[in-house]
Amino acid sequence: MAPSHTPGVDWCDCYALNVGRDMVHACPYTDFPLIEIDANGVRSVTPNPVTRCSGLAVSGPELAFLDQHRARGGFRWDIRRARRQGGAITETEREHLLLPGDRHPTGWARGKIGRGGTLWVHEDGDPRRWYRYEVDA
């Protein structure tokens, strides 16, 4: 568990959460640092240049943040890839996500369940159809 008084962290809200086997990663709003939490509590707090993230997949040092926003009257989902190395996070690339059939999403990504290197999301209004993004590390 992360205490509300974690030094340097404002736990206003948690936009992105990933629950792995032995480690939990969280990106709390408003500054979105990457917080690592294990069975003993907060293990590290790493400043994160990737903001607006609303989902997270973690595979070793490889990170994939879901960034979604309105674009041209519709919705856009992007994956912002990053790498954690030497106590710093560096954004490495951006991928535009399309749904099957090269379809653009018609709503916000909902659900946003991060489990290790996998991020599960569903489209707003359709909670029965889930989409999976995997970090290939």
N, C-alpha and C positions, 0 to 999 in steps of 0.2 A: 504494500500500500504506500502511496505517496502522501506524505503529510502536507496539509494546506500551507505550511510555512516553509516549504522547500526554498532555500536561498536562491535568489535570482529568477524565480519562476512565479508568474502570476497565473493562478489556477482559476481564471474567470470562467473558462469553458474548455472542453477538450474536443477539438474538431476532428482529429485523426487518432485512431487507436489500433494497435496491432498486438494480438495476444499470441505469443509463440509458446513453445513447450516449456522453456525455462526463463523467458524474458518477456516483459511487456514494454512496448514502445508507445509513447504518447507525444502528441504535439498540441500543447494547450494554446488557446487563443489568449492573448492578442499577438504575442511575439513568435509563436510556433517553434520554440526550441525543441530538440529531440531529447526526450527524457527516457532513460532506461531504468526499468524497475525490475528487481528480481525478488526472491523470497526474503531477502534481508532489507529491502526498501530501495530507495533511490540509489542507483549505481553511478549514473552520470547525467549531466545536463550539457548538451552540446548546442551552441548557437546554430541556427538553421537559416540559410539564405532563401529557402523555399517557403514562401508564405502563401496563404489562401488554400492550404492543403486541407482536403476533407476526407481523405482516405489514405491508407499507408500499407505497403507491402515491404517486408524486410527479409533479405537473404544475405547473411553475413554482413559485409561492408556495403552491399548494394541496396539502395533504397528506391522505391517508386511511390511518388506522391500523386494523388488524384487532385487535379485542379479543374474545377468546373465553373463556367460563367456563361452569361448571355452573350450571343454573338449574332449579328444580322437578323434580329427578330426571333432567333431560335436559341438553342443551347449547344454548348461545346464542352466536351470532356477531353482533357489532356492528361497524359502521364508525364510528370517531370521527374526524370531519372537523376539520381545523385549517388555519390559515393562518400562513405565516411572513412577518413584516413587521418591518423595522427591528431585526433581531437578536433577535426574540422570536417564540415560537410561541404562538398563542392557539387554544384549542379552540372551534369554531364550532357544531357540531351532532353529534348521534348518530343513526345509522340502524340499525335492527334488520334483519338480513339473513335472508331466508327463501329456501329453494331453490325451484326450479320447482314449480308447483302449490301454492304457499304452504305448503310443507312445512318443518317445523323440522328442523335437522340432527340426526342420530342419533349423531354422534361429533365428535371434534375436527377442525378444519380442518388438513389436512396439505399438504405441498408448499410452499405460500405463496411463490410466485415473484413478486417485484415487478420489473416492467420499465417504467420511466417511469411513465405515468399508469394503468397496468394492473396489477392484482393477480390472479394465478391461484391457486386453491386446489382441493383435492379433499377429499372427506369421508373420514374415517378408515375404512379397510376397503374403499374403492372407488377405487383409484388410476387407473382407466381413464376415469373421468368427471370432467372438470375444469369448474370454474365460474369466470367472469370478472367482476371488478368494475372499472369504469372511472371515473376522476375526470373529470367533465365540467367542465373549466375554461373 
